[in-house]
């Protein structure tokens, strides 16, 4: 019986070696699978009866199973008996690879108007959820039977045991003898006793390694071909969803290509596909540093592709249904990249210091201190990148709350009554205190970025343009959503349902502004800072600007009354009562009244004492 001690003892010995590097990436793969299952749960929870949600959840569960099984054989120093479950795990991995290929080929049908496409997509509401896995497993097993069994088609598994330096023990799952006598070298002396499990890539495995890449390419092309039709639908939510799903498939394709390149690199080094003879304990071949580094990077690229796809797809499907999902996904994405980058650099630096100075811990200390000291700027940079991938997105309820909050913040102060109204609104929308605080903080930060003068009508009206001509067709407040929509469509020259900088700058009213002011105005309307203006963003700023214009009308009316009362430079008690009634009728707060009167008095050359 091969005894390597307790798991804690083994992992402690393996730290700082290539064995520990392989173990660490395998652990990361398992954790990624758990996270993908959580994302699948979120998608189902958002709308469990919808075929698209069930389909996306099935896709993420498929990816999760691949993550669980991709590097399971490198997760731990398994005993020989573990081969009995490691082999079925490999069959499960390649079954899921075939299933993923089919899911990718079908994905675009959810965004097609063809009747056959709708039938295919509806199939995954119930029957596809269980028929597809059964079909894929049957294909793998039947094909393997004709190729000579899974040991041949998928590939055999080797197992090595080293108790100490010198000759080791070895076996295979198939029972075939190893093509070499295992030799436990000095290189891993600090880790002994250990066991090492490795796999062969069979002929069917080689095909199944590439089919997800082909499926991702087909899905990307299919979604691109549907893009123009979807843009014409003028459904901003659907457009955003398709754009995000397409991005997910592009990311998947890039990382799958990376996996393929790694495999070809390995094959160029060893002169062909990996066999049982390619083993670090085979004394007859030289295992280079590249062959220690590359093998786990190939499944790790698969795992990273699954994570990227999972995060982007989850955002795409439920961004308008679940409060704060964009914020949570951005935080998760940023934290994962930060931790993964740190782990990889830690491994590289410890190995480098070990080979140069025979002091691997120096590299770990250096990287650790660097990440601690540079934590904030690194996370900030990653945050900017994650926001580009996963733009700020709000549900209709959140947009309604933000609109009310922006109106309440008109005078930069939230009164007790306004806070009560906002709390009632949040409760009616089902927005909890944590999310409410985040939304208000996000809005305040956005206003700070735009600048102190957030009154678009007041700020840009001074430049000689009418903001109502920007956001509507009438040029006057009040405006309705139909007018806002017409103004948006008139700016959207290429009809892709977003307004680019060039299209915005070309608008007749906007073109009157200096170039710098045009850009500032564009950024003020582009709430999620993704470089284009969606209709929801345009509508929010239109409604806010409308309220600012209407408010200025009311304030002008009050100032006119105040000017009449101040003709003799004295406000009598009766005049004050009339002005108070006027302010209440116009809906102007006491604080704002004081500001308006003080501004008017200063214009007359009166100080506060007078």
BAKENU-851599 format. One record per residue (C-alpha): x, y, z. Coordinates in steps of 0.5 Angstrom, whole numbers, plus 2048, in hexadecimal, padded with zeros to 3 digits. Last residue first. Layout:
// BAKENU-851599
XYZ ...
***
This chain:
// BAKENU-851599
7C78BB80A 7CC8B780E 7CC8B2808 7CF8B7804 7CB8BB7FF 7CE8BD7F8 7C88BB7F4 7CB8B57F1 7CD8B37F8 7C58B37FA 7C38AF7F4 7C88AA7F6 7C68AA7FD 7BF8A97FB 7C08A37F7 7C48A07FC 7BF8A1802 7B989F7FD 7BE8987FC 7BE897803 7B7898804 7B58937FF 7B28957F8 7AC8917F6 7A98977F2 7A28977F6 7A78977FD 7AB89D7FA 7A58A17F8 7A28A07FF 7A98A2803 7A98A87FE 7A28AA800 7A48A9807 7AA8AD806 7A68B3803 7A28B3809 7A78B480E 7AB8B980A 7B18B8805 7B58BE804 7B98C17FF 7B38C57FC 7B38C17F6 7B58BB7FA 7AE8B87F9 7AD8B97F2 7B48B57F1 7B28AF7F6 7AC8AE7F1 7B18AE7EB 7B68AA7EF 7B08A57F0 7AE8A47E9 7B58A37E7 7B689E7EC 7B089A7E9 7B389B7E2 7B98987E5 7B68927E8 7B38917E1 7BA8917DE 7BD88D7E4 7B78887E3 7B88877DC 7BF8867DD 7BE8807E1 7B987D7DC 7BE87E7D7 7C487B7DB 7C08757DC 7BD8747D5 7C48757D2 7C78707D7 7C186B7D6 7C286C7CE 7C986A7CE 7CF86F7CE 7D586C7CB 7DD86C7CE 7DB8677D4 7DB86D7D9 7D586A7DD 7D18717DD 7D38737D6 7CF8797D7 7D487D7DB 7DA87A7D6 7D687D7D0 7D58847D3 7DD8847D5 7DF8827CE 7DA8877CB 7DD88C7D0 7E488B7CD 7E288B7C6 7DF8927C7 7D78927C7 7D38937C1 7D488C7BE 7D088A7C4 7C988D7C1 7CA88B7BA 7CC8847BC 7D38827B9 7D68817C0 7D287C7C2 7D38787BC 7DA8787BC 7DA8777C4 7D68717C3 7CE8707C4 7CC8697C5 7C68667C2 7CA8637BC 7C68687B7 7CC86B7B3 7CA8727B4 7C88717BC 7C78797BD 7C08797BA 7BE8727BD 7C08767C4 7BC87C7C3 7B68787C1 7B68737C7 7B687A7CB 7B087C7C8 7AD8767C9 7AF8767D0 7AB87C7D2 7AE8837D2 7AC8897D7 7B088D7D5 7B28907CE 7B688F7C8 7B188B7C5 7B58857C2 7B88837C9 7BE8827CC 7C38867C9 7BE88C7C7 7BC88C7CE 7C388D7D0 7C28947CC 7C98967CA 7CD89D7CB 7D389B7CF 7CF89D7D6 7CA8987D4 7D08937D5 7D08947DC 7C98967DE 7C68907DA 7CB88B7DC 7CA88D7E4 7D08887E6 7D588E7E8 7D988B7ED 7DD8877E8 7DB8817E3 7E087C7E8 7DC87F7EE 7D587E7EB 7D78767EA 7DA8767F1 7D38787F3 7CF8737EF 7D486D7F1 7D386F7F8 7CB8707F7 7CB8697F4 7D08667F9 7CC8687FF 7C58667FC 7C885F7FB 7CA85E802 7C4861804 7BF85C800 7BC85E7FA 7B585A7F9 7B28607F5 7AD8627FA 7B28627FF 7B78667FB 7B186B7FA 7AF86B801 7B686D803 7B78727FE 7B1875800 7B3875808 7BA878805 7B687E802 7B287F808 7B987F80C 7BC884807 7C2881802 7C6887800 7CA8887FA 7C488D7F8 7C38887F2 7C48827F6 7BD8817F7 7BC8817EF 7C287C7EE 7BF8777F4 7B98777F0 7BC8757EA 7C18707ED 7BB86D7F0 7B786C7EA 7BE8697E6 7BE8647EC 7B78627EB 7B88617E3 7BF85D7E5 7C58607E5 7CC85F7E1 7D38617E2 7D785E7DC 7DA8577DD 7E08577D8 7E285E7D9 7E085E7E0 7E58587E1 7EB85C7DE 7E98627E2 7E985E7E8 7F085A7E6 7F38617E6 7F08637ED 7F285C7F0 7F985D7EE 7F98647F0 7F78627F7 7FB85B7F8 80185F7F6 80485E7FD 8018577FF 8038557F8 80A8577F8 80B8547FF 80884D7FD 80C84D7F6 81384E7FA 811849800 8108447FB 8168457F7 81A8457FD 81783E7FF 81A83B7F9 82183B7FC 8268377F8 82983E7F5 82783D7EE 8238377ED 81F8387F4 81E83F7F2 81B83E7EB 8178397EE 81483D7F4 8138437EF 80F83F7EA 80B83C7EF 8098427F2 8088457EC 8038407EA 8008417F1 7FF8487F1 7FC8487EA 7F78437EC 7F58477F2 7F584E7EF 7F184B7E9 7EC8477EE 7EB84E7F2 7EA8527EB 7E584D7E9 7E184C7EF 7E18537F0 7DE8547E9 7D984F7EA 7D68527F1 7D58597EE 7D28567E7 7CD8527EB 7CB8587F0 7C48567EF 7C28507EB 7BD8517E5 7C18567E0 7C88537E1 7C584C7E1 7C78497DA 7CD84D7D8 7D084D7DF 7CF8467DF 7D28457D8 7D884A7DA 7DA8467E0 7D983F7DE 7DD8407D7 7E38437DB 7E383E7E0 7E28387DB 7E883B7D7 7EC83C7DD 7EB8347DE 7ED8327D7 7F38377D8 7F48337DE 7F382C7DA 7F982E7D6 7FD8327DB 7FE82B7DF 8028287DA 80682E7D8 80B82F7DE 80E8297DF 80F8277D8 81282E7D7 81782D7DD 81A8277D9 8188207DA 81E81C7D7 81C8157D5 81F80E7D7 81E80F7DF 81780F7DF 8148127E5 8128197E2 80E8157DD 80D8157D6 80E80E7D5 80680D7D6 8058117CF 8048187CE 80381A7C7 80981B7C2 81081D7C2 81181E7C9 8128267C9 80E8277C2 8088237C6 8098287CC 80882E7C7 80382B7C4 7FF82A7CA 8008317CC 7FE8347C6 7F78307C6 7F68337CD 7F883A7CB 7F38397C6 7ED8377CB 7EF83D7CF 7EE8417C9 7E783E7C7 7E583E7CE 7E68467CE 7E28467C7 7DD8427CA 7DC8467D0 7DC84D7CC 7D784A7C7 7D28497CE 7D48507D0 7D28537C9 7CC84F7C9 7C98517D0 7CB8587CF 7C68587C8 7C18547CC 7C18597D2 7C185F7CD 7BB85C7C9 7BB8607C2 7B985A7BE 7BE85D7B9 7C485B7BD 7C28547BD 7C18537B5 7C88577B5 7CB8527BA 7C984B7B7 7CF84A7B3 7D384C7B9 7CF8477BD 7D18417B8 7D88437B7 7D98437BF 7D583C7C0 7D98397BA 7E083B7BD 7DE8397C4 7DB8327C1 7E28317BD 7E68337C4 7E182E7C7 7E38287C2 7EB8297C3 7EC8257C9 7E78207C7 7EB81E7C1 7F181D7C5 7ED8197CA 7EB8147C5 7F28127C3 7F48117CA 7F88177CE 7FC8137D3 7FB8157DB 7FF8167E1 7FF8147E8 8058157ED 8058127F4 80A8157FA 80E8137FF 8128177FE 81181F7FD 8188217FF 81B81C7FA 81881F7F4 81E8207F0 82281B7F3 81F8167EE 81A8107F0 81B80B7EA 8158087E7 8178027E2 8148047DB 80F8027D6 80A8017DC 8067FA7DC 7FF7FA7D9 7FA7F97DF 7F57FE7DC 7F68027E1 7FD8037E1 8038017E6 8098037E9 80E8027EF 8148067F0 81C8057F0 82080A7F4 81F8107F8 81980F7FD 81280C7FD 81180D7F6 80A80B7F3 80880B7EC 80180B7E9 80080B7E1 7F980C7DE 7F780A7D7 7F480E7D1 7ED8107CF 7ED80B7C9 7F28067CB 7F08057D3 7E98077D1 7E88017CD 7EB7FE7C7 7E98037C1 7E28007C0 7E08007C8 7E38077C8 7DE80A7C3 7D88067C7 7DA8097CD 7DB8107CB 7D58107C7 7D180E7CD 7D48137D1 7D28187CD 7CB8167CC 7C98157D3 7CC81C7D4 7C781F7CF 7C181B7D1 7C181E7D8 7C18257D7 7BE8257D0 7B88227D2 7B68287D7 7B782F7D4 7BC82D7D0 7B882B7CA 7B58327CA 7BC8347C7 7BB82F7C2 7B48317C0 7B68387C0 7BB8377BB 7B78337B6 7B28387B6 7B783E7B4 7B78447B9 7BE8437BC 7C18457C2 7C083F7C6 7C283B7C0 7C983E7C1 7CB8397C7 7CA8337C3 7D18327C0 7D38347C7 7CF82E7CA 7D18297C5 7D982B7C7 7D782B7CE 7D48247CE 7DA8217CA 7DF8247CF 7DA8227D5 7DB81B7D2 7E381C7D2 7E381E7DA 7DE8187DC 7E38137D8 7E98167DC 7E58167E3 7E380E7E1 7EB80D7E1 7EC8117E8 7E780D7EB 7EA8067EB 7F18097EA 7F080B7F2 7F28047F4 7F98067F2 7F980B7F8 7F98127F6 7FE8187F7 7F981D7F6 7F68227F1 7FA81F7EB 7F581A7E9 7EF81F7EA 7F28237E5 7EC8247E0 7E78207E4 7E48267E8 7E582B7E3 7E28277DE 7DC8267E3 7DC82D7E4 7DC82F7DC 7D682A7DB 7D282D7E1 7D38347DE 7D08327D7 7CA82F7DB 7C98357DF 7C98397D8 7C48347D5 7C08357DB 7C083C7DB 7BE83C7D3 7B98377D4 7B583C7DA 7B28397DF 7B783A7E4 7B88417E3 7BD8457E8 7BE83E7EC 7C083A7E6 7C683F7E4 7C88407EC 7C88387EC 7CD8387E6 7D183D7E9 7D28397EF 7D48337EB 7D98377E8 7DC8397EF 7DC8327F1 7E08307EA 7E58367EB 7E68337F2 7E882C7EF 7ED82F7E9 7F08347EF 7F282D7F2 7F582A7EC 7F98317EB 7FC8307F2 7FD8287F1 80182A7EB 80582F7EE 80682B7F4 8098257F0 80D82A7EC 81082C7F3 8108327F8 80A82F7FC 80A8277FB 80D826802 80782A805 802827801 804820803 80482180A 7FD82580A 7FA81F806 7FD81A80B 80281580A 805813803 80380B804 8038077FE 800800800 
***
